[in-house]
Amino acid sequence: MELKSVNSSNISQIGYDQSKSALIVRFNNGAYYKYEDVPEQTYNNFITASSVGKYFQSYIRNVYAYKKIDVAEGVEPKL
């Protein structure tokens, strides 16, 4: 899964695994979170939103189950 860089004051990268409906969000502080059962359309709306941070706050945070995942620098997140 490829993480795509985004322009946000809080989020640095976003990735999506279609086969698992899993959204990965990397925050600017380096923390990675996996959001589960996220529809692909939600990911598409998220990655193309005029404000990624506002979209995250309104449509992802506190909507989908999530967990923090440990990822070593330069290593792809394991889902």
C-alpha positions, 0 to 999 in steps of 0.5 A: 500500500502506498501512502500519499502525502497530503497538505495538512497542518496535522496529517502528513500521509494517507493510504488505503487498502481496498481489500481490507477497507482499511485507512492508514493515517500518518500524522505530522507527529509520526504516529500511524493510525489504522481506521477499519471498515472505511468505504473506498468512497470515503477515502477518495473524498478524504484524499481530494478534500480541500481541507484534509484536516476538516474532512478527517474531523467531520467524517473519519475521527470518532466515526470508524473504529481505529487503533494506533499501529507501530511502524518503523521509519521506512517500513510499510505499515502492516495491516 
